[in-house]
Amino acid sequence: MFAPLGDILAAQHGRETGRTVEPVRRHSRAAGRCEGVFWRRTDRQEVRRIVMAARRYELATRQPGTRNGALGPIALEILELFANLIDFRTGRLEPSLDTLMRMLKRSRDAISRALKALREHGFIDWLRRYIATGNKGRGPQLQQTSNAYRLSLPKRALQLLGRYGQSTPEPDDFLHARQSRAAEIEAHRQSLSLAERPLFDMEDGPLARALARLGAGIDKQRESASRSESQSKSIPMRK
């Protein structure tokens, strides 16, 4: 490739151009800032349903005379590994390709093809991400990092599960207890002041504390207005 004329002239005069290479793939997002709306909480039962559905989907899509279906054995290996790596509480799942290669003893190309098949058939999705390198001056300022992955269960695969794909109904007593508990929590929430409610609804953090301060100010204004109204009512009107 030809270098820009400005860069050539700057190099001839011994000056640095100040350009920084950013080897980041298209549609990549900053790691740590994009996953909150992407990852979702799950549980072991749901993850196992996804793995089981993928196995049945692989068998159902295998054509006569062929060894593999639409996904292939490496895709199923990856899905099994994801089922063991995922954080059920947050949905966090972010192994690098190097990690997948090391744990599965497969080549990079084979894993990349299997991931693509899983995504095309609706069993996973991912976000490309980048991080800052911390370099100063010339040199890459950003670099690609591991993808954030999310498991999902496509409808066409869910149908293959039959009764195993149906959620088990909750017992009536358990449902009643959960509804009662929810009502108690909401009643307690309604009893809190505006200053206390943000800390009850949200995890303690800058936003929760800011909303608490705002609520405290509103509470104080309401209290002051209430006292003023009470005093005005207690003063007898002159005839």
C-alpha positions as CSV (number, residue, x, y, z in Angstrom):
1,M,0.0,0.0,0.0
2,F,1.1,3.6,-0.6
3,A,1.7,5.7,2.4
4,P,-0.1,9.0,2.7
5,L,1.9,11.9,1.2
6,G,1.8,13.8,4.6
7,D,3.4,10.8,6.3
8,I,6.2,10.5,3.8
9,L,7.0,14.2,4.1
10,A,6.9,14.0,7.9
11,A,9.2,11.0,7.8
12,Q,11.7,12.8,5.6
13,H,11.9,15.6,8.1
14,G,12.3,13.2,11.0
15,R,8.9,14.0,12.5
16,E,6.5,11.5,13.9
17,T,3.1,11.5,12.3
18,G,1.2,10.8,15.5
19,R,-0.9,8.1,13.8
20,T,-1.9,5.1,16.0
21,V,-2.9,1.8,14.6
22,E,-6.1,0.4,16.0
23,P,-6.3,-3.3,15.0
24,V,-10.0,-3.7,16.0
25,R,-12.6,-5.5,13.9
26,R,-15.7,-3.8,12.7
27,H,-18.7,-3.6,15.1
28,S,-16.5,-4.2,18.1
29,R,-17.5,-2.6,21.4
30,A,-15.6,-1.6,24.5
31,A,-15.2,-4.5,26.9
32,G,-16.9,-3.8,30.3
33,R,-19.4,-1.3,28.8
34,C,-21.5,-3.4,26.5
35,E,-22.3,-6.7,28.3
36,G,-24.9,-5.4,30.7
37,V,-27.7,-5.6,28.2
38,F,-26.3,-8.6,26.4
39,W,-25.7,-11.2,29.0
40,R,-28.7,-12.5,30.9
41,R,-29.2,-14.6,34.0
42,T,-29.8,-18.3,33.5
43,D,-29.7,-21.6,35.4
44,R,-28.3,-25.1,35.0
45,Q,-31.6,-26.6,33.7
46,E,-32.0,-24.0,30.9
47,V,-28.4,-24.5,29.8
48,R,-28.8,-28.3,29.7
49,R,-31.9,-27.9,27.6
50,I,-30.0,-25.9,25.1
51,V,-27.2,-28.6,24.9
52,M,-29.8,-31.4,24.6
53,A,-31.7,-29.5,21.9
54,A,-28.5,-28.9,20.0
55,R,-27.7,-32.7,20.0
56,R,-31.2,-33.5,18.7
57,Y,-30.9,-30.8,16.1
58,E,-27.6,-32.2,14.9
59,L,-29.3,-35.6,14.5
60,A,-32.4,-34.2,12.8
61,T,-30.4,-32.2,10.3
62,R,-28.0,-35.0,9.3
63,Q,-28.7,-36.1,5.7
64,P,-28.6,-39.8,4.6
65,G,-25.0,-40.9,3.8
66,T,-23.4,-38.0,5.7
67,R,-21.6,-38.1,9.1
68,N,-22.5,-34.7,10.4
69,G,-25.6,-32.6,10.7
70,A,-25.9,-28.8,10.5
71,L,-23.7,-28.2,13.5
72,G,-21.0,-30.8,13.6
73,P,-19.3,-32.5,16.5
74,I,-16.9,-29.6,17.4
75,A,-19.9,-27.3,17.7
76,L,-21.4,-29.7,20.2
77,E,-18.1,-29.8,22.1
78,I,-18.0,-26.0,22.3
79,L,-21.6,-25.9,23.6
80,E,-20.8,-28.5,26.3
81,L,-17.8,-26.4,27.3
82,F,-19.9,-23.2,27.4
83,A,-22.4,-25.0,29.7
84,N,-19.6,-25.5,32.2
85,L,-18.0,-22.1,31.8
86,I,-21.1,-19.9,32.0
87,D,-21.8,-17.9,35.2
88,F,-25.5,-18.7,35.8
89,R,-26.0,-15.7,38.1
90,T,-25.0,-13.1,35.5
91,G,-24.8,-15.1,32.2
92,R,-21.1,-14.1,31.9
93,L,-19.4,-16.1,29.2
94,E,-16.2,-14.8,27.5
95,P,-13.6,-17.5,26.8
96,S,-11.0,-16.6,24.2
97,L,-10.2,-18.6,21.1
98,D,-6.9,-19.6,22.6
99,T,-8.8,-20.9,25.7
100,L,-11.1,-22.9,23.5
101,M,-8.2,-24.3,21.5
102,R,-6.4,-25.3,24.6
103,M,-9.3,-27.0,26.3
104,L,-10.8,-28.8,23.3
105,K,-7.5,-29.6,21.5
106,R,-8.9,-28.2,18.3
107,S,-7.4,-25.9,15.6
108,R,-8.4,-22.2,15.5
109,D,-10.1,-22.7,12.1
110,A,-12.1,-25.6,13.3
111,I,-13.3,-23.7,16.3
112,S,-14.1,-20.6,14.3
113,R,-16.2,-22.7,11.8
114,A,-18.0,-24.4,14.7
115,L,-18.8,-21.1,16.4
116,K,-20.1,-19.7,13.1
117,A,-22.4,-22.7,12.7
118,L,-23.8,-22.3,16.2
119,R,-24.5,-18.7,15.6
120,E,-26.1,-19.3,12.2
121,H,-28.5,-21.9,13.6
122,G,-29.4,-19.7,16.7
123,F,-27.7,-21.5,19.5
124,I,-25.3,-18.7,20.4
125,D,-24.7,-15.0,19.7
126,W,-21.7,-12.9,20.5
127,L,-20.4,-9.4,20.7
128,R,-16.9,-8.5,19.5
129,R,-15.0,-6.5,22.0
130,Y,-11.8,-4.4,22.3
131,I,-9.7,-3.1,25.2
132,A,-7.3,-0.2,25.6
133,T,-3.6,-1.2,25.3
134,G,-2.3,1.5,27.6
135,N,0.4,2.4,25.1
136,K,1.6,6.0,25.1
137,G,2.6,7.8,22.0
138,R,2.9,5.8,18.8
139,G,1.7,2.2,18.6
140,P,-1.7,0.5,18.9
141,Q,-4.0,2.2,21.4
142,L,-6.7,-0.5,21.2
143,Q,-6.7,-4.2,20.6
144,Q,-9.2,-7.0,20.1
145,T,-10.1,-9.1,23.1
146,S,-12.3,-12.1,23.6
147,N,-15.9,-12.1,22.5
148,A,-18.8,-12.0,24.9
149,Y,-21.0,-15.0,24.2
150,R,-24.7,-15.7,25.0
151,L,-26.5,-19.0,24.7
152,S,-30.0,-19.3,23.3
153,L,-32.5,-21.9,22.3
154,P,-34.0,-21.5,18.8
155,K,-37.6,-22.4,18.3
156,R,-37.0,-25.1,15.7
157,A,-34.7,-26.9,18.2
158,L,-37.1,-26.4,21.1
159,Q,-39.7,-28.4,19.2
160,L,-37.3,-31.4,19.1
161,L,-37.3,-31.6,22.9
162,G,-41.0,-32.5,23.1
163,R,-42.1,-32.7,26.7
164,Y,-38.5,-32.0,27.9
165,G,-38.9,-28.5,26.4
166,Q,-41.9,-27.7,28.6
167,S,-41.4,-25.9,31.8
168,T,-42.5,-27.9,34.9
169,P,-45.5,-26.1,36.5
170,E,-44.9,-24.8,40.0
171,P,-46.9,-26.3,42.9
172,D,-49.8,-24.2,44.1
173,D,-48.4,-23.7,47.6
174,F,-45.0,-22.6,46.2
175,L,-46.7,-20.1,43.8
176,H,-48.9,-18.7,46.7
177,A,-45.8,-18.4,48.9
178,R,-43.9,-16.5,46.2
179,Q,-46.8,-14.2,45.6
180,S,-47.2,-13.5,49.3
181,R,-43.5,-12.8,49.6
182,A,-43.6,-10.4,46.6
183,A,-46.5,-8.6,48.2
184,E,-44.6,-8.2,51.5
185,I,-41.5,-6.9,49.7
186,E,-43.6,-4.4,47.8
187,A,-45.4,-3.2,50.9
188,H,-42.0,-2.7,52.6
189,R,-40.8,-0.8,49.6
190,Q,-43.8,1.5,49.6
191,S,-43.1,2.3,53.3
192,L,-39.7,3.6,52.5
193,S,-38.9,7.3,52.0
194,L,-37.7,8.6,48.7
195,A,-34.2,8.7,50.1
196,E,-34.3,5.1,51.1
197,R,-36.0,3.6,48.1
198,P,-33.1,3.8,45.5
199,L,-30.8,1.9,47.9
200,F,-33.5,-0.8,48.2
201,D,-34.2,-1.0,44.5
202,M,-30.6,-0.9,43.3
203,E,-27.1,-2.1,44.3
204,D,-25.2,0.5,46.2
205,G,-23.3,2.6,43.8
206,P,-22.8,6.2,42.5
207,L,-26.2,6.2,40.8
208,A,-28.1,4.8,43.7
209,R,-26.5,7.3,46.1
210,A,-27.2,10.2,43.7
211,L,-30.9,9.2,43.5
212,A,-31.0,8.8,47.3
213,R,-29.7,12.4,47.7
214,L,-32.3,13.6,45.3
215,G,-35.0,11.7,47.2
216,A,-33.8,13.1,50.5
217,G,-34.1,16.6,49.1
218,I,-37.7,15.9,47.9
219,D,-38.6,14.4,51.3
220,K,-37.3,17.5,53.0
221,Q,-39.3,19.8,50.7
222,R,-42.5,17.8,51.3
223,E,-41.9,17.8,55.1
224,S,-41.3,21.6,55.1
225,A,-44.5,22.2,53.0
226,S,-46.5,19.9,55.3
227,R,-45.3,21.9,58.4
228,S,-46.1,25.2,56.7
229,E,-49.6,23.9,55.9
230,S,-50.2,22.7,59.5
231,Q,-49.1,26.1,60.9
232,S,-51.3,28.0,58.6
233,K,-54.3,25.9,59.7
234,S,-53.5,26.5,63.4
235,I,-53.5,30.3,63.1
236,P,-57.1,31.7,63.6
237,M,-58.4,33.8,60.8
238,R,-59.1,37.5,61.6
239,K,-62.6,38.7,61.2
